[in-house]
Amino acid sequence: MRILQDNPDLTQRELAEMLGMSVGGLNYCLNALIDKGFVKMGNFQKSKNKFKYVYLLTPQGIAEKVALTSRFLKRKMEEYEALKVEIEALKADVGEDEFGGLKKATQ
């Protein structure tokens, strides 16, 4: 959705290449976004090639993009915090000090 918002005049072939997917797969996904009301498709009025389309995010699409980004960021922050806790636990298990060296075993 970010790519569409930044480049509404990309062809399906260009967009599919950027996303690393087939044109057919991209077409299926675009049609699903259009059906959900997140993307609007229109022709270039002044284009010599009347088959050239633009894909614009609708206000609903922009809101969904923001919500997706927010959920993604929240999930990644939770993963980051969990990893920090796990790293600290592993460091404690192997006796590593805060400078990356091993603590001397005391007996």
HELIX and SHEET records of a PDB file:
HELIX    1   1 ARG A    2  ASP A    6  1                                   5    
HELIX    2   2 GLN A   12  LEU A   19  1                                   8    
HELIX    3   3 VAL A   23  LYS A   36  1                                  14    
HELIX    4   4 PRO A   59  VAL A   94  1                                  36    
SHEET    1   A 2 VAL A  39  ASN A  43  0                                        
SHEET    2   A 2 TYR A  53  LEU A  57 -1                                        
END                                                                             
